[in-house]
Amino acid sequence: MVMVAVIVLEYQGMFQLLEWATFDHYFRLRPPEAPETRIVLVTIDEDDLRALGGWPISDRILAQTITNLAATNPAVVGLNIYRDLPVSPGSEELDQLMETLPNLIGVYKLIGSPVAPPPILAERGLIGFADFVRDQDGKIRRSLLSHPNAEDQVQLSFAAQVSLFYLQQEYDLELTVVDPQRSIMELGQARFVPLRGVESGYGQTNAGGYQILSNYRGDREQFVSISIRDVLANRLSAEALDDKIVLIGTVAQSLQQSLYTPYSDTDSSFASSSLVVQGNFVSEIVGAALDGRPLLRWISGWQEVLWTLIWAVSGVMVSHRLLGERQFSRQSRTLRWLWLGGTLVLTGSLPVLLSYLSFQLGWWLPVIAPIVALFGTGLSTATGLIRERQYESDRRLLQFLEALPVGICVLNDDGTVHYANAMADQILGEIGVPGSCDEVRQAPAAYIAGTEQPFPLEQTPAWRALQGEHSQANALDVDLGGKRLPLEMWGAPIFSRQGNVTFAVIAFQDIASRRQADAERERATRELFQVNQDLDRALNMEVQLTDAAARFVPHEFLSFLGYESLVDVELGQAVEKEMSILFSDIRDFTSLSEGMGLQDNFRFINAYLSRMEPAISDNNGFIDKYIGDAIMALFGGGADDAVRAAIAMLDCLSEYNKTRQRPGRPPLRIGIGINTGLLMLGTVGGQHHLDTTVISDAVNLASRVEGLTKLYGTPLLISHGTFLQLEDTNNYMIRLIDRVQVKGKSEKVSVFEVFDADPPSLKVAKFEQRTNFEQAVFLYHVKQYPEAQKLFEQCLEKIQGDRPCEVYIERCQQVQEEVQIESEDGENTL
């Protein structure tokens, strides 16, 4: 039905405006073609009109213009200016040119309010009509090559007349009819097929005359243009127009109705001119005949139906494919629709892409109808499948309830009967249950079992379930037409997402008839009414277990291993990944902890760690493990995440220290080291105990970089591996601290300080002295110790208390005193 509706709408022209807009967009997206060199436009603009005395320009000016042009030996001259009446002075001169020039072609208006052609050119048959075919939005997308006049005689358009004259004179090409029935004609390499009015983006459009789609070359800049004043002043070389097609016309906006093409919009500032449009029409015919430049073609009606049908079937297939996936069907409704919508959008881009590529080859394929068919069939199929599954689910539930050996009665929230299974009708008949409020299925009288005392209404399982309470088995007697029937009855509420009672499920059975199968029936009934509670309990337990597990094994760690749940983890699973490793440690923690008891120590550590954790998680990292007061965190998204997390930790510590102003609570200092490199994430352990771990030299290096913060008295150091992975180092305050030798490694490691979290005055001082400091480090490593010491001392004067400067000054002094405290090459060993 969706497919039929789309085809009907397409043939009714409901998609025309959107198809035309797409068609226009293809022209604007198409790469620019080479300029047309065979056609020269002689333009008359506003400046020309002011210089020539206004409009209309006289016949003398036109005669002089044509005379000067004829001297350059053009192949054909097209006068795109109406001259049905003489405009003195100079009419005799213009008439003489029209009588003598063999290659001058004039224009007239044929359709609507006609404008007669120049009489002399009309007698010689050197005229063509200048009428345009506009679409409903006012744009010109079709070229009218011929049209019958009032006497039903076929007349050629101005563009067709100029083109045929040029091709016959210069290349001896004639227009031939190859299929009279379909009016198909050939001209050189071109094959012309007329529009019928129902092709591609058109639906029931007037296709009178001989129309083709216009394959525009471009706007005015695609043609060689010469001002009429330049022609009148003979500012032309003798060969400038040799064997060219010359078109004379106005481009002044004040003289003509605005013409819109695919390259323009409805804003008059983007309107084209009649001369430029005629130039495009002539270029289209000549280029197709001589160069094989493609004429825009279209697909037939049945091909268009087939094209639309293909994408309609694609919509059905996409919906079936997605909704057929078991994993997908388990997702929430919102997520399912988002998946389906996104897939349909991606699929819908294919007809657009194919249509655009076909347009480059000269074919116009409609895209709006296929896209509507794709989305229509996709969404309708998805809706049908979801409804079918819902119906199937309801049917299975109904079969399950009907198969139960107990009576089941479901009440609405107002107490009316929503459903009763066959067993319920068999036990009670078609009436309600005690506690229901249904005028049609009235509830029977109920009594306390074995007595004549009425059973309290508010104690009935139905009433309690409607109040949101679960009730265990209640034994009561009901009066069925004077006959007492002992029943055992249970009730359970069904809640909405908002916590409101929507239904009450009442189960009951005839105690008298169950004696032989009492145990079996009781078990089945209890299982039924425990389903809701057990399900809620199981879900809650699963959530609690998941949350609890995530505290010990980060979910991100499982994701990197390719697991969704901790249950799936197996021993020995490992994956290699490039990550950033962050180590942090509290300075002088041992002396701090000595002054606290065990409980105080734990409270202190937890208070500190709870403040650091958000800074890591907020920057796409996760904590792999806590090592006493130390933290090891991993970042898989990039080195910038780790650096931003470290800066945030130091900012958080600064805020935390503001609360530690009382005696006995000194401010905390921490050191943070970051390295980036390849590591292995995996599981280790034995059969009865597993643990997650990361193994790599990159991890060891990160720990050692953190240890260097103690030596240099800096809170944050990063390795060269992290420095090179930063997207833009200019986003951070960074200075080179040292190049160190890693034990067991031959390669040296550069270490950098990130001082964004320093106090403002210290940060400014470090930034201003960064160049001098790094120059001093360089001098130190090339063993220019006196010069290095001098620069370090200058830096220390500007950066009061800068520990790296002090360390280097001590090293320089020791080296100069020939005390060997470093490796032979003067570099620190990590």
Residue pairs with C-beta under 8 A, 6 or more apart in sequence:
1 380
2 312
2 373
2 376
2 377
2 380
3 308
3 309
3 312
3 373
3 376
3 377
5 376
6 308
6 312
6 369
6 372
6 373
6 376
7 305
7 308
7 369
9 15
9 369
9 372
10 203
10 304
10 308
10 366
10 369
11 198
11 203
11 204
12 203
12 204
13 202
13 203
13 204
13 205
14 203
15 201
15 203
15 366
15 368
15 369
15 372
16 135
16 136
16 201
16 202
16 203
16 205
17 136
17 137
18 368
19 200
19 201
19 366
19 367
19 368
19 369
20 135
20 137
20 139
20 141
20 201
22 201
22 352
22 355
22 367
22 368
23 141
23 201
23 262
23 364
24 139
24 141
24 262
24 263
26 262
26 355
26 356
26 359
27 216
27 262
27 263
28 262
28 263
29 356
30 359
30 360
32 218
32 222
33 217
33 218
33 222
35 221
35 222
35 223
35 224
36 217
36 222
36 223
36 224
36 279
36 283
36 287
37 224
38 244
38 245
38 283
38 286
39 223
39 224
39 244
39 245
39 246
39 247
39 279
39 282
39 283
39 286
40 74
40 223
40 224
40 225
40 226
40 240
40 241
40 244
40 245
40 246
40 247
41 220
41 223
41 224
41 225
41 226
41 247
41 249
41 275
41 276
41 279
42 65
42 69
42 225
42 226
42 227
42 228
42 231
42 246
42 247
42 248
42 249
43 225
43 226
43 227
43 228
43 249
43 250
43 251
43 275
44 52
44 57
44 228
44 248
44 249
44 250
44 251
44 252
45 227
45 250
45 251
45 252
46 252
46 253
46 254
48 227
48 228
48 229
48 252
49 55
49 57
49 252
49 254
49 255
51 229
52 61
52 228
52 229
55 250
55 252
55 254
55 255
56 87
57 87
58 87
58 88
58 89
58 90
59 83
59 86
59 87
59 88
59 89
59 90
59 91
59 93
59 94
60 89
60 90
60 93
60 94
61 90
61 228
61 232
62 79
62 81
62 83
62 90
62 94
62 248
63 90
63 93
63 94
63 96
63 97
64 90
64 93
64 232
65 228
65 231
65 232
65 248
66 77
66 79
66 94
66 97
66 101
66 104
66 248
67 97
68 231
68 232
68 234
68 236
69 77
69 231
69 241
69 246
69 248
70 77
70 97
70 101
71 238
72 236
72 237
72 238
72 239
72 240
72 241
72 242
73 241
73 242
73 243
74 103
74 241
74 242
74 243
74 244
74 245
74 246
75 103
75 166
75 169
75 170
75 243
75 244
75 245
76 103
76 104
76 105
76 162
76 165
76 166
76 169
76 245
76 246
77 101
77 103
77 104
77 105
77 246
77 247
77 248
78 105
78 107
78 158
78 162
78 245
78 246
78 247
78 248
78 278
78 282
79 104
79 105
79 106
79 107
79 118
79 248
79 249
80 107
80 130
80 158
80 247
80 248
80 249
80 274
80 275
80 278
81 107
81 248
81 249
81 250
82 107
82 108
82 109
82 115
82 130
83 94
83 106
83 118
84 108
84 115
84 116
84 117
84 118
86 94
86 95
95 120
97 104
98 104
98 106
98 118
98 120
98 121
98 124
99 120
99 124
103 165
103 169
104 121
104 126
105 121
105 126
105 127
105 128
105 158
105 161
105 162
105 165
106 117
106 118
106 121
106 122
106 126
106 127
106 128
107 117
107 127
107 128
107 129
107 130
107 158
108 114
108 115
108 116
108 117
108 118
108 122
108 127
108 128
108 129
108 130
109 115
109 129
109 130
109 131
110 129
110 131
110 147
110 149
110 155
111 129
111 131
111 147
112 131
116 122
117 127
118 127
121 127
126 161
126 165
127 158
127 161
128 155
128 156
128 157
128 158
128 159
128 160
128 161
128 162
129 147
129 155
129 156
129 157
129 158
130 157
130 158
130 274
130 278
131 144
131 147
131 157
132 140
132 144
132 259
132 274
132 277
133 140
133 142
133 143
133 144
133 211
134 140
135 141
135 142
135 205
137 260
137 266
138 260
138 266
139 260
139 261
139 262
139 264
140 214
140 259
140 260
140 261
140 277
141 213
141 214
141 261
141 262
142 195
142 211
142 212
142 213
142 214
143 157
143 159
143 211
143 212
143 213
143 214
143 281
143 284
144 157
144 209
144 210
144 211
145 156
145 157
145 159
145 160
145 192
145 209
145 210
145 211
145 212
145 285
146 154
146 155
146 156
146 157
146 160
146 209
146 210
147 154
147 155
147 157
147 208
147 209
147 210
148 154
148 155
148 209
149 155
156 164
157 281
158 278
159 278
159 281
159 282
159 285
160 281
160 285
162 245
162 247
162 278
162 282
163 281
163 282
163 285
163 286
163 289
164 175
164 187
164 285
166 245
166 282
166 286
167 173
167 187
167 188
167 286
167 289
167 290
168 174
170 243
171 188
171 289
171 290
173 187
173 188
173 289
174 187
175 185
175 186
175 187
176 185
176 186
176 187
177 183
177 184
177 185
178 184
178 185
178 186
178 191
182 193
183 193
183 194
183 210
184 191
184 192
184 193
184 194
185 191
185 192
186 192
187 285
187 288
187 289
188 288
188 289
188 290
189 288
189 289
189 290
189 291
189 292
190 285
190 288
190 289
190 292
190 295
191 295
192 210
192 212
192 295
193 212
193 297
194 207
194 210
194 211
194 212
195 202
195 205
195 207
195 211
195 212
195 213
195 298
196 207
197 204
197 205
197 206
197 207
198 204
198 205
198 301
199 298
199 299
199 300
199 301
199 304
199 364
200 298
200 299
200 304
200 364
200 365
200 366
201 364
201 366
201 368
212 295
212 296
213 295
213 296
213 297
213 298
213 364
214 261
214 280
214 281
214 284
214 296
215 284
215 288
215 293
215 294
215 295
215 296
215 362
216 261
216 262
216 263
216 280
216 284
217 223
217 280
217 283
217 284
217 287
218 263
218 280
219 261
219 263
219 264
219 272
219 276
220 251
220 272
220 273
220 276
223 276
223 279
223 283
226 236
228 248
230 236
245 282
245 286
247 275
247 278
247 279
247 282
248 275
249 273
249 274
249 275
249 278
250 256
250 273
250 274
250 275
251 273
251 275
251 276
253 268
253 271
253 273
256 273
256 274
258 268
258 271
258 272
259 271
259 272
259 273
259 274
259 277
260 266
260 270
260 271
260 272
261 272
261 277
261 280
263 270
263 272
264 270
264 271
264 272
284 293
284 295
287 293
288 294
288 295
294 361
294 362
295 362
296 359
296 362
296 363
296 364
297 362
297 363
297 364
298 363
298 364
299 307
299 363
299 365
304 366
304 369
307 365
307 366
307 370
308 366
308 369
308 370
308 373
309 373
310 370
311 348
311 351
311 370
311 371
311 373
311 374
312 370
312 373
312 374
312 376
312 377
313 377
314 347
314 374
314 378
315 344
315 347
315 373
315 374
315 375
315 376
315 377
315 378
315 379
315 381
316 377
316 378
316 381
318 340
318 343
318 344
318 347
318 378
319 340
319 377
319 378
319 379
319 381
319 382
319 385
320 381
320 385
322 328
322 336
322 339
322 340
322 343
322 382
323 329
323 336
323 340
323 382
323 385
323 386
323 389
328 336
328 339
329 336
329 389
331 339
336 386
337 382
340 378
340 379
340 382
344 374
344 375
344 378
344 379
347 374
347 378
348 371
348 374
348 375
351 365
351 367
351 370
351 371
351 374
352 367
352 371
354 365
355 364
355 365
355 366
355 367
358 364
358 365
359 365
401 408
401 419
401 421
402 421
402 422
404 421
404 423
404 524
404 528
405 423
405 509
405 517
405 521
405 524
406 423
406 507
406 508
406 509
406 521
406 524
406 525
406 528
407 420
407 421
407 423
407 424
407 425
407 426
407 427
407 428
407 507
407 508
407 509
408 419
408 420
408 421
408 423
408 424
408 505
408 506
408 507
409 417
409 419
409 420
409 421
409 424
409 432
409 433
409 436
409 462
409 505
409 506
409 507
409 508
410 417
410 418
410 419
410 420
410 503
410 504
410 505
410 506
411 417
411 418
411 433
411 436
411 462
411 465
411 466
411 503
411 504
411 506
412 418
412 502
412 503
413 466
413 500
413 501
413 502
413 503
413 504
414 437
415 435
415 436
415 437
415 438
415 462
415 466
416 436
416 437
416 438
417 432
417 433
417 436
417 438
417 440
417 441
418 503
420 430
420 441
424 433
424 508
427 485
427 487
427 508
427 509
427 510
428 444
428 478
428 480
428 485
429 480
430 441
431 441
431 442
431 443
431 444
432 438
432 441
432 442
432 443
432 444
433 443
433 460
433 462
433 489
433 506
433 508
434 443
434 444
434 445
434 446
434 455
434 457
434 460
434 462
434 476
434 478
434 489
435 443
435 446
435 457
435 460
435 461
435 462
435 463
435 464
435 466
435 491
435 506
436 443
436 462
436 506
437 443
443 462
444 478
444 479
444 480
445 454
445 478
445 479
446 454
446 455
446 460
446 476
446 477
446 478
446 479
447 453
447 454
447 455
447 476
447 477
447 478
447 479
447 484
448 454
448 455
448 476
448 477
449 475
449 476
449 477
449 486
450 477
455 476
455 477
457 463
458 464
459 474
460 474
460 476
460 489
460 491
461 471
461 474
461 489
461 490
461 491
461 506
462 489
462 491
462 504
462 506
464 470
464 471
464 491
465 471
465 491
465 492
465 493
465 501
465 504
465 505
465 506
466 493
466 501
466 504
467 493
467 501
468 493
468 495
468 501
469 491
469 493
470 491
470 492
470 493
470 529
470 533
471 490
471 491
471 492
472 490
473 488
473 489
473 490
474 488
474 489
474 490
475 486
475 487
475 488
475 511
476 486
476 487
476 489
477 484
477 485
477 486
477 487
478 484
478 485
478 487
485 510
485 512
486 510
486 511
486 512
487 508
487 509
487 510
487 511
488 508
488 509
488 511
489 506
489 507
489 508
490 506
490 507
490 508
490 525
490 529
491 504
491 505
491 506
491 507
492 504
492 505
492 529
492 532
492 533
493 501
493 503
493 504
493 505
494 501
494 502
494 503
494 504
494 505
494 532
495 501
495 502
496 502
505 529
507 525
507 528
507 529
509 521
509 525
514 521
514 522
546 565
546 566
549 566
553 566
553 569
553 692
554 622
554 623
554 624
555 622
556 622
556 634
556 636
557 622
557 624
557 634
557 681
557 692
558 564
558 565
558 566
558 569
560 575
560 577
560 636
560 681
561 569
561 573
561 574
561 575
561 681
561 682
561 683
562 573
562 575
563 569
563 573
569 683
569 690
570 683
571 683
571 684
571 685
571 686
571 687
571 690
572 682
572 683
573 682
573 683
574 680
574 681
574 682
574 683
575 680
575 681
575 682
576 678
576 679
576 680
577 636
577 678
577 679
577 681
578 676
578 677
578 678
578 679
579 634
579 635
579 636
579 676
579 677
579 679
579 694
579 698
580 621
580 634
580 635
580 638
580 639
580 641
580 642
580 674
580 675
580 676
580 722
580 725
581 632
581 633
581 634
581 635
581 642
581 674
581 675
581 676
581 677
581 679
581 694
581 698
581 699
581 702
582 616
582 621
582 631
582 632
582 633
582 634
582 635
582 642
582 645
582 646
582 672
582 673
582 674
582 702
583 630
583 631
583 632
583 672
583 673
583 674
583 702
583 703
583 705
583 706
584 612
584 630
584 631
584 633
584 646
584 649
584 670
584 671
584 672
584 673
584 706
585 629
585 630
585 631
585 670
585 671
585 706
586 592
586 608
586 629
586 630
586 668
586 669
586 670
587 668
587 669
587 670
587 671
587 710
588 669
589 628
589 629
592 604
592 666
592 668
593 601
593 604
595 664
596 604
605 628
605 629
608 629
608 656
608 668
609 626
609 629
609 631
611 652
611 653
611 656
612 631
612 649
612 652
612 653
613 623
614 652
615 645
615 648
615 649
615 651
615 652
616 622
616 623
616 631
616 633
616 645
616 649
617 623
618 645
618 648
619 635
619 641
619 642
619 644
619 645
619 648
620 635
620 636
620 637
620 641
621 633
621 634
621 635
621 637
621 641
621 642
621 645
622 633
622 634
623 631
623 632
623 633
624 632
624 633
624 634
624 692
624 694
625 632
626 632
632 699
633 642
633 645
634 681
634 694
635 641
635 642
635 645
638 725
638 727
639 674
639 676
639 718
639 722
639 723
639 725
639 726
640 726
640 727
640 731
642 674
642 676
642 722
643 674
643 718
643 722
643 726
643 732
643 754
646 672
646 674
646 716
646 754
646 757
647 716
647 732
647 754
647 756
647 757
649 670
649 672
650 670
650 672
650 715
650 716
650 757
651 757
653 668
653 670
654 757
656 668
657 667
657 668
660 666
660 667
660 668
669 715
670 715
671 706
671 707
671 709
671 710
671 714
671 715
671 716
671 717
672 706
672 709
672 715
672 716
672 717
673 702
673 703
673 704
673 705
673 706
673 707
673 708
673 709
673 717
673 718
673 719
674 702
674 705
674 716
674 717
674 718
674 719
674 722
675 698
675 699
675 701
675 702
675 705
675 718
675 719
675 721
675 722
676 698
676 719
676 721
676 722
676 724
676 725
677 696
677 697
677 698
677 701
677 721
678 696
678 698
679 694
679 695
679 696
679 698
679 699
680 694
680 695
680 696
681 692
681 693
681 694
682 692
682 693
682 694
682 695
683 690
683 691
683 692
683 693
684 690
684 691
684 692
684 693
685 691
697 745
698 721
701 719
701 721
701 742
701 749
701 830
702 719
704 742
704 830
705 717
705 718
705 719
705 749
705 751
705 830
706 717
707 830
708 717
708 737
708 738
708 740
708 751
708 830
709 715
709 716
709 717
711 807
711 828
712 737
712 738
712 753
712 803
712 804
712 807
713 803
713 804
713 806
713 807
714 737
714 753
714 755
714 803
714 804
715 757
715 758
716 753
716 754
716 755
716 757
717 737
717 751
717 752
717 753
717 754
718 734
718 751
718 752
718 754
719 749
719 750
719 751
719 752
720 749
720 750
720 751
720 752
721 749
723 729
723 734
723 750
723 752
726 732
732 754
732 756
733 754
733 755
733 756
733 758
733 763
733 766
733 767
734 752
734 753
734 754
734 755
735 752
735 753
735 755
735 766
735 770
735 773
735 774
736 750
736 751
736 752
736 773
736 774
736 777
737 751
737 752
737 753
737 777
737 804
738 750
738 751
738 777
738 804
738 827
738 828
739 748
739 749
739 750
739 751
739 781
739 827
740 748
740 749
740 751
740 827
740 828
740 829
740 830
741 748
741 749
741 823
741 827
741 828
741 829
741 830
742 748
742 749
742 829
742 830
743 829
743 830
748 827
749 830
753 804
755 762
755 763
755 766
755 767
756 763
758 766
762 799
765 798
765 799
765 800
766 773
766 799
766 802
768 798
769 794
769 795
769 798
769 799
772 791
772 794
772 795
773 791
773 792
773 795
773 804
773 805
775 791
776 788
776 791
776 792
776 795
776 808
777 788
777 808
779 785
779 787
779 788
779 791
780 788
780 792
780 808
780 811
780 812
780 826
781 826
781 827
783 826
785 812
785 815
785 816
786 812
786 816
788 808
788 812
789 808
789 809
789 812
789 813
789 816
792 805
792 808
792 809
792 812
793 805
793 809
795 802
795 805
796 802
796 805
796 806
796 809
799 805
811 821
811 822
814 821
815 822
815 826
822 828
822 829
823 829
